[in-house]
Amino acid sequence: MNSRALSLSVLSFRAASYSLRKLGLITVLGLLVACSGNPEKPQEQTEKEYYEQASEALENNNYLVAVERLKELESRYPFGQYAEQAQLELIYAQYQTGDMDAVLASTERFIRLHPLHAQVDYAYYMRGLATYDLGFSFVERYLPHELARRDQQPLQDAFNYFAELLSRFPDSPYNADARARMVYLNDRMASYQLGVAQYYMKRHAYMAAANRANKIVLNYQKTSSVADALALQVEAYRLLELNEEANRALALLSHNFPQHEQLEDGEFKSSGLIWVDRRSLLNVISFGLLDSKE
């Protein structure tokens, strides 16, 4: 073999060795990348394990943890054995955390997805209860007289939701509490209407006041505001010189509420509401002791 042939042979051997080394390096790097990109995954929990963790959290009053576990269960096993029960327990856990908006969303969803479920009445009840709680602010709980200044729509919505529960599920175990809350809601809404009527009287809008009082008499008959509404009607109609309407309201007041404070020996006396905004400065600063008007 001549020197030129030997040189070519050596070069070919070196090239082959380099290629093998390069291929080996690529293979090793590939294995390293593959190993680093596929770390050992934690074992997926079963549906039962998620449910047991949520149940334990509920028993220990750890409602935030319960909400998290129940949401994970529903996300991973939407059609599993515990899915529907988890949705109901999620409603309870959300209520306990005070997230009423979440309760409303969850109850509406459950009612839509499971209208024939054996416990769907619970979703109807919790929908009313969450709306009921939303209708009362901190101020209303501790300063009830402020209620008349607030929007009553949430209270009306809660009343309607409870009424729907009673109508759809007459044998539901939640009906007794729903009825009691409806009585309370009715009384509060009547109180609000009376506050509006009294406001109109103070502004000397007598017809508006009489009409609002009539709404109480017709729609809130079993509430404590009916007596004051009839008395307000008597006064408003007299000021409007509608004597027939005034006498009719007075007859109802005398017959049904003979002990009303505006009745003295069968005679009607004014409430004084129309003078509230006509007091003098002296009367205001003396807290009504001086310069009073009859």
Secondary structure, DSSP 8 states (H G I E B T S, - for coil): --HHHHHHHHHHHHHHHHHHHHHHHHHHHHHHHHHHHS--------HHHHHHHHHHHHHTT-HHHHHHHHHHHHHH-TTSTTHHHHHHHHHHHHHHHT-HHHHHHHHHHHHHH-TT-TTHHHHHHHHHHHHHHHT--HHHHH-GGGGGGS--HHHHHHHHHHHHHHHH-TT-TTHHHHHHHHHHHHHHHHHHHHHHHHHHHHTT-HHHHHHHHHHHHHH-TTSTTHHHHHHHHHHHHHHTT-HHHHHHHHHHHHHH-TT-TTEETTEE----GGGGGG--HHHHHTTTSSS---
